[in-house]
Amino acid sequence: FGMGSAQKQPVVRDGKSGRSDIVTRLMMPVVLTIDHRVLDGADAARFLNQVKSALEDPEELLMTMV
């Protein structure tokens, strides 16, 4: 499991009016290396989705740790 440095990058977001907007977001690359003989790729994807959710809402992460 590895995380790179966060950098501001342009991201396309769907606007409320139905059009797409380009906004600046803080983005951080995250990688996970697994051995498919031991772990299924779907399990790894679920794990990375959980990490993504925790990083997007750190207050929620702290609330669940108590």
CHARMM-style PDB file with segment names, atoms N, HN, CA, C and O in Angstrom:
ATOM      1  N   PHE     1       0.847  -1.153   0.000  1.00  0.00      PROA
ATOM      2  CA  PHE     1       0.000   0.000   0.000  1.00  0.00      PROA
ATOM      3  C   PHE     1       0.899   1.224   0.000  1.00  0.00      PROA
ATOM      4  O   PHE     1       1.797   1.347   0.833  1.00  0.00      PROA
ATOM      5  N   GLY     2       0.655   2.124  -0.933  1.00  0.00      PROA
ATOM      6  HN  GLY     2      -0.074   2.024  -1.610  1.00  0.00      PROA
ATOM      7  CA  GLY     2       1.467   3.332  -1.009  1.00  0.00      PROA
ATOM      8  C   GLY     2       0.631   4.546  -1.352  1.00  0.00      PROA
ATOM      9  O   GLY     2      -0.351   4.460  -2.089  1.00  0.00      PROA
ATOM     10  N   MET     3       1.039   5.679  -0.802  1.00  0.00      PROA
ATOM     11  HN  MET     3       1.837   5.749  -0.204  1.00  0.00      PROA
ATOM     12  CA  MET     3       0.342   6.932  -1.087  1.00  0.00      PROA
ATOM     13  C   MET     3       1.380   7.945  -1.544  1.00  0.00      PROA
ATOM     14  O   MET     3       2.455   8.066  -0.957  1.00  0.00      PROA
ATOM     15  N   GLY     4       1.037   8.674  -2.610  1.00  0.00      PROA
ATOM     16  HN  GLY     4       0.163   8.575  -3.087  1.00  0.00      PROA
ATOM     17  CA  GLY     4       1.921   9.717  -3.119  1.00  0.00      PROA
ATOM     18  C   GLY     4       1.587  11.048  -2.478  1.00  0.00      PROA
ATOM     19  O   GLY     4       0.726  11.128  -1.601  1.00  0.00      PROA
ATOM     20  N   SER     5       2.265  12.079  -2.913  1.00  0.00      PROA
ATOM     21  HN  SER     5       2.964  12.013  -3.624  1.00  0.00      PROA
ATOM     22  CA  SER     5       2.006  13.409  -2.361  1.00  0.00      PROA
ATOM     23  C   SER     5       0.782  14.021  -3.034  1.00  0.00      PROA
ATOM     24  O   SER     5       0.569  13.851  -4.235  1.00  0.00      PROA
ATOM     25  N   ALA     6      -0.006  14.725  -2.257  1.00  0.00      PROA
ATOM     26  HN  ALA     6       0.167  14.863  -1.281  1.00  0.00      PROA
ATOM     27  CA  ALA     6      -1.219  15.361  -2.770  1.00  0.00      PROA
ATOM     28  C   ALA     6      -0.841  16.614  -3.549  1.00  0.00      PROA
ATOM     29  O   ALA     6       0.016  17.391  -3.127  1.00  0.00      PROA
ATOM     30  N   GLN     7      -1.499  16.796  -4.699  1.00  0.00      PROA
ATOM     31  HN  GLN     7      -2.195  16.165  -5.041  1.00  0.00      PROA
ATOM     32  CA  GLN     7      -1.280  17.964  -5.540  1.00  0.00      PROA
ATOM     33  C   GLN     7      -2.607  18.438  -6.093  1.00  0.00      PROA
ATOM     34  O   GLN     7      -3.515  17.636  -6.311  1.00  0.00      PROA
ATOM     35  N   LYS     8      -2.725  19.728  -6.321  1.00  0.00      PROA
ATOM     36  HN  LYS     8      -1.987  20.379  -6.145  1.00  0.00      PROA
ATOM     37  CA  LYS     8      -3.932  20.262  -6.932  1.00  0.00      PROA
ATOM     38  C   LYS     8      -3.928  19.931  -8.423  1.00  0.00      PROA
ATOM     39  O   LYS     8      -2.940  20.155  -9.122  1.00  0.00      PROA
ATOM     40  N   GLN     9      -5.068  19.389  -8.898  1.00  0.00      PROA
ATOM     41  HN  GLN     9      -5.871  19.207  -8.330  1.00  0.00      PROA
ATOM     42  CA  GLN     9      -5.202  19.012 -10.298  1.00  0.00      PROA
ATOM     43  C   GLN     9      -6.593  19.381 -10.794  1.00  0.00      PROA
ATOM     44  O   GLN     9      -7.538  19.423 -10.006  1.00  0.00      PROA
ATOM     45  N   PRO    10      -6.733  19.652 -12.100  1.00  0.00      PROA
ATOM     46  CA  PRO    10      -8.061  19.916 -12.641  1.00  0.00      PROA
ATOM     47  C   PRO    10      -8.889  18.634 -12.707  1.00  0.00      PROA
ATOM     48  O   PRO    10      -8.386  17.576 -13.083  1.00  0.00      PROA
ATOM     49  N   VAL    11     -10.168  18.745 -12.334  1.00  0.00      PROA
ATOM     50  HN  VAL    11     -10.577  19.604 -12.028  1.00  0.00      PROA
ATOM     51  CA  VAL    11     -11.072  17.594 -12.318  1.00  0.00      PROA
ATOM     52  C   VAL    11     -12.395  18.023 -12.956  1.00  0.00      PROA
ATOM     53  O   VAL    11     -12.865  19.135 -12.716  1.00  0.00      PROA
ATOM     54  N   VAL    12     -12.991  17.157 -13.760  1.00  0.00      PROA
ATOM     55  HN  VAL    12     -12.609  16.254 -13.955  1.00  0.00      PROA
ATOM     56  CA  VAL    12     -14.300  17.443 -14.348  1.00  0.00      PROA
ATOM     57  C   VAL    12     -15.375  16.987 -13.373  1.00  0.00      PROA
ATOM     58  O   VAL    12     -15.398  15.828 -12.957  1.00  0.00      PROA
ATOM     59  N   ARG    13     -16.276  17.915 -13.007  1.00  0.00      PROA
ATOM     60  HN  ARG    13     -16.258  18.856 -13.345  1.00  0.00      PROA
ATOM     61  CA  ARG    13     -17.377  17.622 -12.081  1.00  0.00      PROA
ATOM     62  C   ARG    13     -18.696  17.917 -12.771  1.00  0.00      PROA
ATOM     63  O   ARG    13     -18.800  18.873 -13.539  1.00  0.00      PROA
ATOM     64  N   ASP    14     -19.699  17.102 -12.500  1.00  0.00      PROA
ATOM     65  HN  ASP    14     -19.615  16.326 -11.875  1.00  0.00      PROA
ATOM     66  CA  ASP    14     -21.032  17.356 -13.019  1.00  0.00      PROA
ATOM     67  C   ASP    14     -21.671  18.466 -12.209  1.00  0.00      PROA
ATOM     68  O   ASP    14     -21.770  18.371 -10.986  1.00  0.00      PROA
ATOM     69  N   GLY    15     -22.105  19.516 -12.885  1.00  0.00      PROA
ATOM     70  HN  GLY    15     -22.024  19.594 -13.878  1.00  0.00      PROA
ATOM     71  CA  GLY    15     -22.749  20.637 -12.214  1.00  0.00      PROA
ATOM     72  C   GLY    15     -24.222  20.363 -11.958  1.00  0.00      PROA
ATOM     73  O   GLY    15     -24.782  19.394 -12.473  1.00  0.00      PROA
ATOM     74  N   LYS    16     -24.844  21.217 -11.164  1.00  0.00      PROA
ATOM     75  HN  LYS    16     -24.390  22.003 -10.746  1.00  0.00      PROA
ATOM     76  CA  LYS    16     -26.259  21.054 -10.832  1.00  0.00      PROA
ATOM     77  C   LYS    16     -27.156  21.277 -12.044  1.00  0.00      PROA
ATOM     78  O   LYS    16     -28.250  20.717 -12.119  1.00  0.00      PROA
ATOM     79  N   SER    17     -26.703  22.083 -12.982  1.00  0.00      PROA
ATOM     80  HN  SER    17     -25.814  22.537 -12.922  1.00  0.00      PROA
ATOM     81  CA  SER    17     -27.519  22.392 -14.153  1.00  0.00      PROA
ATOM     82  C   SER    17     -27.389  21.330 -15.240  1.00  0.00      PROA
ATOM     83  O   SER    17     -27.985  21.469 -16.308  1.00  0.00      PROA
ATOM     84  N   GLY    18     -26.626  20.283 -14.991  1.00  0.00      PROA
ATOM     85  HN  GLY    18     -26.142  20.170 -14.124  1.00  0.00      PROA
ATOM     86  CA  GLY    18     -26.468  19.217 -15.971  1.00  0.00      PROA
ATOM     87  C   GLY    18     -25.239  19.372 -16.841  1.00  0.00      PROA
ATOM     88  O   GLY    18     -24.916  18.473 -17.617  1.00  0.00      PROA
ATOM     89  N   ARG    19     -24.535  20.512 -16.725  1.00  0.00      PROA
ATOM     90  HN  ARG    19     -24.797  21.243 -16.094  1.00  0.00      PROA
ATOM     91  CA  ARG    19     -23.314  20.663 -17.500  1.00  0.00      PROA
ATOM     92  C   ARG    19     -22.105  20.327 -16.635  1.00  0.00      PROA
ATOM     93  O   ARG    19     -22.163  20.364 -15.406  1.00  0.00      PROA
ATOM     94  N   SER    20     -21.033  20.005 -17.303  1.00  0.00      PROA
ATOM     95  HN  SER    20     -20.986  19.976 -18.301  1.00  0.00      PROA
ATOM     96  CA  SER    20     -19.802  19.652 -16.593  1.00  0.00      PROA
ATOM     97  C   SER    20     -18.962  20.899 -16.366  1.00  0.00      PROA
ATOM     98  O   SER    20     -18.885  21.775 -17.227  1.00  0.00      PROA
ATOM     99  N   ASP    21     -18.337  20.969 -15.207  1.00  0.00      PROA
ATOM    100  HN  ASP    21     -18.399  20.257 -14.507  1.00  0.00      PROA
ATOM    101  CA  ASP    21     -17.452  22.071 -14.869  1.00  0.00      PROA
ATOM    102  C   ASP    21     -16.067  21.518 -14.571  1.00  0.00      PROA
ATOM    103  O   ASP    21     -15.931  20.391 -14.096  1.00  0.00      PROA
ATOM    104  N   ILE    22     -15.050  22.307 -14.850  1.00  0.00      PROA
ATOM    105  HN  ILE    22     -15.161  23.223 -15.236  1.00  0.00      PROA
ATOM    106  CA  ILE    22     -13.679  21.945 -14.491  1.00  0.00      PROA
ATOM    107  C   ILE    22     -13.325  22.720 -13.234  1.00  0.00      PROA
ATOM    108  O   ILE    22     -13.376  23.950 -13.209  1.00  0.00      PROA
ATOM    109  N   VAL    23     -12.964  21.980 -12.187  1.00  0.00      PROA
ATOM    110  HN  VAL    23     -12.923  20.981 -12.207  1.00  0.00      PROA
ATOM    111  CA  VAL    23     -12.616  22.586 -10.899  1.00  0.00      PROA
ATOM    112  C   VAL    23     -11.252  22.051 -10.456  1.00  0.00      PROA
ATOM    113  O   VAL    23     -10.776  21.036 -10.964  1.00  0.00      PROA
ATOM    114  N   THR    24     -10.643  22.740  -9.516  1.00  0.00      PROA
ATOM    115  HN  THR    24     -11.030  23.564  -9.103  1.00  0.00      PROA
ATOM    116  CA  THR    24      -9.366  22.302  -8.957  1.00  0.00      PROA
ATOM    117  C   THR    24      -9.635  21.521  -7.677  1.00  0.00      PROA
ATOM    118  O   THR    24     -10.358  21.984  -6.795  1.00  0.00      PROA
ATOM    119  N   ARG    25      -9.043  20.329  -7.586  1.00  0.00      PROA
ATOM    120  HN  ARG    25      -8.456  19.953  -8.303  1.00  0.00      PROA
ATOM    121  CA  ARG    25      -9.190  19.489  -6.398  1.00  0.00      PROA
ATOM    122  C   ARG    25      -7.811  18.994  -5.962  1.00  0.00      PROA
ATOM    123  O   ARG    25      -6.897  18.844  -6.773  1.00  0.00      PROA
ATOM    124  N   LEU    26      -7.694  18.751  -4.690  1.00  0.00      PROA
ATOM    125  HN  LEU    26      -8.437  18.873  -4.032  1.00  0.00      PROA
ATOM    126  CA  LEU    26      -6.476  18.168  -4.149  1.00  0.00      PROA
ATOM    127  C   LEU    26      -6.551  16.660  -4.389  1.00  0.00      PROA
ATOM    128  O   LEU    26      -7.424  15.989  -3.839  1.00  0.00      PROA
ATOM    129  N   MET    27      -5.648  16.129  -5.202  1.00  0.00      PROA
ATOM    130  HN  MET    27      -4.938  16.674  -5.648  1.00  0.00      PROA
ATOM    131  CA  MET    27      -5.661  14.711  -5.578  1.00  0.00      PROA
ATOM    132  C   MET    27      -4.386  14.037  -5.072  1.00  0.00      PROA
ATOM    133  O   MET    27      -3.310  14.635  -5.075  1.00  0.00      PROA
ATOM    134  N   MET    28      -4.526  12.773  -4.633  1.00  0.00      PROA
ATOM    135  HN  MET    28      -5.400  12.287  -4.630  1.00  0.00      PROA
ATOM    136  CA  MET    28      -3.387  12.026  -4.114  1.00  0.00      PROA
ATOM    137  C   MET    28      -3.426  10.616  -4.699  1.00  0.00      PROA
ATOM    138  O   MET    28      -4.417   9.906  -4.530  1.00  0.00      PROA
ATOM    139  N   PRO    29      -2.357  10.204  -5.386  1.00  0.00      PROA
ATOM    140  CA  PRO    29      -2.343   8.841  -5.920  1.00  0.00      PROA
ATOM    141  C   PRO    29      -2.199   7.806  -4.798  1.00  0.00      PROA
ATOM    142  O   PRO    29      -1.416   7.983  -3.864  1.00  0.00      PROA
ATOM    143  N   VAL    30      -2.970   6.730  -4.915  1.00  0.00      PROA
ATOM    144  HN  VAL    30      -3.605   6.586  -5.674  1.00  0.00      PROA
ATOM    145  CA  VAL    30      -2.924   5.627  -3.954  1.00  0.00      PROA
ATOM    146  C   VAL    30      -2.781   4.336  -4.752  1.00  0.00      PROA
ATOM    147  O   VAL    30      -3.519   4.115  -5.712  1.00  0.00      PROA
ATOM    148  N   VAL    31      -1.833   3.479  -4.359  1.00  0.00      PROA
ATOM    149  HN  VAL    31      -1.233   3.659  -3.579  1.00  0.00      PROA
ATOM    150  CA  VAL    31      -1.614   2.212  -5.053  1.00  0.00      PROA
ATOM    151  C   VAL    31      -1.608   1.063  -4.050  1.00  0.00      PROA
ATOM    152  O   VAL    31      -1.222   1.227  -2.893  1.00  0.00      PROA
ATOM    153  N   LEU    32      -2.040  -0.093  -4.518  1.00  0.00      PROA
ATOM    154  HN  LEU    32      -2.354  -0.226  -5.458  1.00  0.00      PROA
ATOM    155  CA  LEU    32      -2.048  -1.294  -3.698  1.00  0.00      PROA
ATOM    156  C   LEU    32      -1.535  -2.443  -4.560  1.00  0.00      PROA
ATOM    157  O   LEU    32      -2.051  -2.691  -5.650  1.00  0.00      PROA
ATOM    158  N   THR    33      -0.535  -3.127  -4.070  1.00  0.00      PROA
ATOM    159  HN  THR    33      -0.117  -2.926  -3.185  1.00  0.00      PROA
ATOM    160  CA  THR    33       0.010  -4.287  -4.776  1.00  0.00      PROA
ATOM    161  C   THR    33      -0.415  -5.534  -4.021  1.00  0.00      PROA
ATOM    162  O   THR    33      -0.222  -5.639  -2.810  1.00  0.00      PROA
ATOM    163  N   ILE    34      -0.999  -6.482  -4.755  1.00  0.00      PROA
ATOM    164  HN  ILE    34      -1.155  -6.397  -5.739  1.00  0.00      PROA
ATOM    165  CA  ILE    34      -1.453  -7.720  -4.107  1.00  0.00      PROA
ATOM    166  C   ILE    34      -0.970  -8.927  -4.897  1.00  0.00      PROA
ATOM    167  O   ILE    34      -0.646  -8.822  -6.080  1.00  0.00      PROA
ATOM    168  N   ASP    35      -0.928 -10.052  -4.242  1.00  0.00      PROA
ATOM    169  HN  ASP    35      -1.192 -10.137  -3.281  1.00  0.00      PROA
ATOM    170  CA  ASP    35      -0.625 -11.326  -4.878  1.00  0.00      PROA
ATOM    171  C   ASP    35      -1.959 -12.020  -5.128  1.00  0.00      PROA
ATOM    172  O   ASP    35      -2.637 -12.426  -4.184  1.00  0.00      PROA
ATOM    173  N   HSD    36      -2.336 -12.155  -6.393  1.00  0.00      PROA
ATOM    174  HN  HSD    36      -1.786 -11.825  -7.160  1.00  0.00      PROA
ATOM    175  CA  HSD    36      -3.636 -12.741  -6.730  1.00  0.00      PROA
ATOM    176  C   HSD    36      -3.739 -14.220  -6.344  1.00  0.00      PROA
ATOM    177  O   HSD    36      -4.831 -14.789  -6.362  1.00  0.00      PROA
ATOM    178  N   ARG    37      -2.634 -14.831  -6.001  1.00  0.00      PROA
ATOM    179  HN  ARG    37      -1.747 -14.369  -5.986  1.00  0.00      PROA
ATOM    180  CA  ARG    37      -2.716 -16.210  -5.511  1.00  0.00      PROA
ATOM    181  C   ARG    37      -3.257 -16.250  -4.091  1.00  0.00      PROA
ATOM    182  O   ARG    37      -3.776 -17.272  -3.643  1.00  0.00      PROA
ATOM    183  N   VAL    38      -3.133 -15.120  -3.381  1.00  0.00      PROA
ATOM    184  HN  VAL    38      -2.712 -14.289  -3.745  1.00  0.00      PROA
ATOM    185  CA  VAL    38      -3.538 -15.054  -1.982  1.00  0.00      PROA
ATOM    186  C   VAL    38      -4.830 -14.269  -1.807  1.00  0.00      PROA
ATOM    187  O   VAL    38      -5.684 -14.650  -1.006  1.00  0.00      PROA
ATOM    188  N   LEU    39      -4.981 -13.178  -2.549  1.00  0.00      PROA
ATOM    189  HN  LEU    39      -4.287 -12.869  -3.200  1.00  0.00      PROA
ATOM    190  CA  LEU    39      -6.105 -12.270  -2.364  1.00  0.00      PROA
ATOM    191  C   LEU    39      -6.779 -11.980  -3.696  1.00  0.00      PROA
ATOM    192  O   LEU    39      -6.109 -11.744  -4.701  1.00  0.00      PROA
ATOM    193  N   ASP    40      -8.099 -11.998  -3.700  1.00  0.00      PROA
ATOM    194  HN  ASP    40      -8.644 -12.190  -2.884  1.00  0.00      PROA
ATOM    195  CA  ASP    40      -8.864 -11.702  -4.903  1.00  0.00      PROA
ATOM    196  C   ASP    40      -8.829 -10.192  -5.180  1.00  0.00      PROA
ATOM    197  O   ASP    40      -8.842  -9.389  -4.246  1.00  0.00      PROA
ATOM    198  N   GLY    41      -8.786  -9.813  -6.446  1.00  0.00      PROA
ATOM    199  HN  GLY    41      -8.776 -10.465  -7.204  1.00  0.00      PROA
ATOM    200  CA  GLY    41      -8.750  -8.412  -6.822  1.00  0.00      PROA
ATOM    201  C   GLY    41      -9.973  -7.637  -6.354  1.00  0.00      PROA
ATOM    202  O   GLY    41      -9.869  -6.446  -6.059  1.00  0.00      PROA
ATOM    203  N   ALA    42     -11.129  -8.290  -6.280  1.00  0.00      PROA
ATOM    204  HN  ALA    42     -11.213  -9.257  -6.520  1.00  0.00      PROA
ATOM    205  CA  ALA    42     -12.346  -7.622  -5.819  1.00  0.00      PROA
ATOM    206  C   ALA    42     -12.213  -7.215  -4.354  1.00  0.00      PROA
ATOM    207  O   ALA    42     -12.691  -6.149  -3.965  1.00  0.00      PROA
ATOM    208  N   ASP    43     -11.575  -8.042  -3.543  1.00  0.00      PROA
ATOM    209  HN  ASP    43     -11.187  -8.908  -3.859  1.00  0.00      PROA
ATOM    210  CA  ASP    43     -11.326  -7.690  -2.140  1.00  0.00      PROA
ATOM    211  C   ASP    43     -10.411  -6.472  -2.046  1.00  0.00      PROA
ATOM    212  O   ASP    43     -10.627  -5.590  -1.215  1.00  0.00      PROA
ATOM    213  N   ALA    44      -9.397  -6.426  -2.891  1.00  0.00      PROA
ATOM    214  HN  ALA    44      -9.221  -7.143  -3.566  1.00  0.00      PROA
ATOM    215  CA  ALA    44      -8.481  -5.287  -2.902  1.00  0.00      PROA
ATOM    216  C   ALA    44      -9.209  -4.011  -3.328  1.00  0.00      PROA
ATOM    217  O   ALA    44      -8.963  -2.942  -2.768  1.00  0.00      PROA
ATOM    218  N   ALA    45     -10.093  -4.115  -4.305  1.00  0.00      PROA
ATOM    219  HN  ALA    45     -10.292  -4.983  -4.760  1.00  0.00      PROA
ATOM    220  CA  ALA    45     -10.859  -2.951  -4.763  1.00  0.00      PROA
ATOM    221  C   ALA    45     -11.778  -2.440  -3.656  1.00  0.00      PROA
ATOM    222  O   ALA    45     -11.911  -1.230  -3.469  1.00  0.00      PROA
ATOM    223  N   ARG    46     -12.412  -3.355  -2.921  1.00  0.00      PROA
ATOM    224  HN  ARG    46     -12.304  -4.338  -3.073  1.00  0.00      PROA
ATOM    225  CA  ARG    46     -13.268  -2.941  -1.799  1.00  0.00      PROA
ATOM    226  C   ARG    46     -12.442  -2.234  -0.723  1.00  0.00      PROA
ATOM    227  O   ARG    46     -12.889  -1.243  -0.146  1.00  0.00      PROA
ATOM    228  N   PHE    47     -11.242  -2.741  -0.455  1.00  0.00      PROA
ATOM    229  HN  PHE    47     -10.878  -3.546  -0.924  1.00  0.00      PROA
ATOM    230  CA  PHE    47     -10.363  -2.117   0.527  1.00  0.00      PROA
ATOM    231  C   PHE    47      -9.988  -0.704   0.100  1.00  0.00      PROA
ATOM    232  O   PHE    47     -10.051   0.223   0.907  1.00  0.00      PROA
ATOM    233  N   LEU    48      -9.599  -0.530  -1.162  1.00  0.00      PROA
ATOM    234  HN  LEU    48      -9.548  -1.284  -1.818  1.00  0.00      PROA
ATOM    235  CA  LEU    48      -9.238   0.805  -1.639  1.00  0.00      PROA
ATOM    236  C   LEU    48     -10.428   1.750  -1.618  1.00  0.00      PROA
ATOM    237  O   LEU    48     -10.257   2.941  -1.356  1.00  0.00      PROA
ATOM    238  N   ASN    49     -11.629   1.251  -1.887  1.00  0.00      PROA
ATOM    239  HN  ASN    49     -11.768   0.283  -2.100  1.00  0.00      PROA
ATOM    240  CA  ASN    49     -12.819   2.098  -1.801  1.00  0.00      PROA
ATOM    241  C   ASN    49     -13.067   2.551  -0.365  1.00  0.00      PROA
ATOM    242  O   ASN    49     -13.494   3.683  -0.140  1.00  0.00      PROA
ATOM    243  N   GLN    50     -12.806   1.685   0.602  1.00  0.00      PROA
ATOM    244  HN  GLN    50     -12.459   0.765   0.419  1.00  0.00      PROA
ATOM    245  CA  GLN    50     -12.943   2.068   2.004  1.00  0.00      PROA
ATOM    246  C   GLN    50     -11.909   3.133   2.382  1.00  0.00      PROA
ATOM    247  O   GLN    50     -12.229   4.086   3.093  1.00  0.00      PROA
ATOM    248  N   VAL    51     -10.682   2.973   1.910  1.00  0.00      PROA
ATOM    249  HN  VAL    51     -10.422   2.200   1.333  1.00  0.00      PROA
ATOM    250  CA  VAL    51      -9.640   3.970   2.167  1.00  0.00      PROA
ATOM    251  C   VAL    51     -10.040   5.298   1.538  1.00  0.00      PROA
ATOM    252  O   VAL    51      -9.896   6.347   2.165  1.00  0.00      PROA
ATOM    253  N   LYS    52     -10.538   5.266   0.315  1.00  0.00      PROA
ATOM    254  HN  LYS    52     -10.656   4.414  -0.195  1.00  0.00      PROA
ATOM    255  CA  LYS    52     -10.982   6.482  -0.378  1.00  0.00      PROA
ATOM    256  C   LYS    52     -12.085   7.179   0.410  1.00  0.00      PROA
ATOM    257  O   LYS    52     -12.042   8.395   0.594  1.00  0.00      PROA
ATOM    258  N   SER    53     -13.056   6.430   0.868  1.00  0.00      PROA
ATOM    259  HN  SER    53     -13.091   5.442   0.719  1.00  0.00      PROA
ATOM    260  CA  SER    53     -14.152   7.013   1.648  1.00  0.00      PROA
ATOM    261  C   SER    53     -13.637   7.647   2.938  1.00  0.00      PROA
ATOM    262  O   SER    53     -14.089   8.723   3.327  1.00  0.00      PROA
ATOM    263  N   ALA    54     -12.699   6.986   3.596  1.00  0.00      PROA
ATOM    264  HN  ALA    54     -12.331   6.111   3.280  1.00  0.00      PROA
ATOM    265  CA  ALA    54     -12.149   7.518   4.844  1.00  0.00      PROA
ATOM    266  C   ALA    54     -11.366   8.805   4.595  1.00  0.00      PROA
ATOM    267  O   ALA    54     -11.442   9.740   5.392  1.00  0.00      PROA
ATOM    268  N   LEU    55     -10.622   8.857   3.504  1.00  0.00      PROA
ATOM    269  HN  LEU    55     -10.560   8.097   2.856  1.00  0.00      PROA
ATOM    270  CA  LEU    55      -9.845  10.057   3.203  1.00  0.00      PROA
ATOM    271  C   LEU    55     -10.745  11.215   2.769  1.00  0.00      PROA
ATOM    272  O   LEU    55     -10.418  12.376   3.016  1.00  0.00      PROA
ATOM    273  N   GLU    56     -11.873  10.910   2.125  1.00  0.00      PROA
ATOM    274  HN  GLU    56     -12.138   9.967   1.925  1.00  0.00      PROA
ATOM    275  CA  GLU    56     -12.790  11.957   1.691  1.00  0.00      PROA
ATOM    276  C   GLU    56     -13.557  12.563   2.863  1.00  0.00      PROA
ATOM    277  O   GLU    56     -13.963  13.723   2.799  1.00  0.00      PROA
ATOM    278  N   ASP    57     -13.760  11.789   3.935  1.00  0.00      PROA
ATOM    279  HN  ASP    57     -13.430  10.847   3.987  1.00  0.00      PROA
ATOM    280  CA  ASP    57     -14.519  12.275   5.089  1.00  0.00      PROA
ATOM    281  C   ASP    57     -13.799  11.868   6.377  1.00  0.00      PROA
ATOM    282  O   ASP    57     -14.227  10.930   7.049  1.00  0.00      PROA
ATOM    283  N   PRO    58     -12.714  12.560   6.728  1.00  0.00      PROA
ATOM    284  CA  PRO    58     -11.934  12.159   7.907  1.00  0.00      PROA
ATOM    285  C   PRO    58     -12.700  12.286   9.218  1.00  0.00      PROA
ATOM    286  O   PRO    58     -12.404  11.564  10.170  1.00  0.00      PROA
ATOM    287  N   GLU    59     -13.680  13.190   9.289  1.00  0.00      PROA
ATOM    288  HN  GLU    59     -13.920  13.776   8.516  1.00  0.00      PROA
ATOM    289  CA  GLU    59     -14.477  13.301  10.515  1.00  0.00      PROA
ATOM    290  C   GLU    59     -15.268  12.016  10.765  1.00  0.00      PROA
ATOM    291  O   GLU    59     -15.370  11.558  11.903  1.00  0.00      PROA
ATOM    292  N   GLU    60     -15.818  11.446   9.719  1.00  0.00      PROA
ATOM    293  HN  GLU    60     -15.735  11.818   8.794  1.00  0.00      PROA
ATOM    294  CA  GLU    60     -16.543  10.180   9.843  1.00  0.00      PROA
ATOM    295  C   GLU    60     -15.607   9.071  10.325  1.00  0.00      PROA
ATOM    296  O   GLU    60     -15.996   8.237  11.142  1.00  0.00      PROA
ATOM    297  N   LEU    61     -14.376   9.067   9.815  1.00  0.00      PROA
ATOM    298  HN  LEU    61     -14.060   9.745   9.151  1.00  0.00      PROA
ATOM    299  CA  LEU    61     -13.389   8.073  10.235  1.00  0.00      PROA
ATOM    300  C   LEU    61     -13.113   8.194  11.725  1.00  0.00      PROA
ATOM    301  O   LEU    61     -13.051   7.182  12.423  1.00  0.00      PROA
ATOM    302  N   LEU    62     -12.947   9.400  12.218  1.00  0.00      PROA
ATOM    303  HN  LEU    62     -12.997  10.222  11.651  1.00  0.00      PROA
ATOM    304  CA  LEU    62     -12.688   9.604  13.641  1.00  0.00      PROA
ATOM    305  C   LEU    62     -13.891   9.194  14.490  1.00  0.00      PROA
ATOM    306  O   LEU    62     -13.721   8.656  15.583  1.00  0.00      PROA
ATOM    307  N   MET    63     -15.096   9.443  13.997  1.00  0.00      PROA
ATOM    308  HN  MET    63     -15.234   9.880  13.109  1.00  0.00      PROA
ATOM    309  CA  MET    63     -16.313   9.086  14.743  1.00  0.00      PROA
ATOM    310  C   MET    63     -16.461   7.571  14.881  1.00  0.00      PROA
ATOM    311  O   MET    63     -16.953   7.090  15.902  1.00  0.00      PROA
ATOM    312  N   THR    64     -16.046   6.823  13.875  1.00  0.00      PROA
ATOM    313  HN  THR    64     -15.646   7.213  13.046  1.00  0.00      PROA
ATOM    314  CA  THR    64     -16.191   5.357  13.931  1.00  0.00      PROA
ATOM    315  C   THR    64     -15.108   4.716  14.779  1.00  0.00      PROA
ATOM    316  O   THR    64     -15.248   3.559  15.177  1.00  0.00      PROA
ATOM    317  N   MET    65     -14.027   5.439  15.067  1.00  0.00      PROA
ATOM    318  HN  MET    65     -13.913   6.378  14.743  1.00  0.00      PROA
ATOM    319  CA  MET    65     -12.940   4.875  15.864  1.00  0.00      PROA
ATOM    320  C   MET    65     -13.223   4.951  17.351  1.00  0.00      PROA
ATOM    321  O   MET    65     -12.577   4.253  18.133  1.00  0.00      PROA
ATOM    322  N   VAL    66     -14.164   5.774  17.758  1.00  0.00      PROA
ATOM    323  HN  VAL    66     -14.688   6.341  17.123  1.00  0.00      PROA
ATOM    324  CA  VAL    66     -14.444   5.958  19.182  1.00  0.00      PROA
ATOM    325  C   VAL    66     -15.231   4.799  19.724  1.00  0.00      PROA
ATOM    326  OT1 VAL    66     -15.561   4.777  20.909  1.00  0.00      PROA
TER     327      VAL     66
END
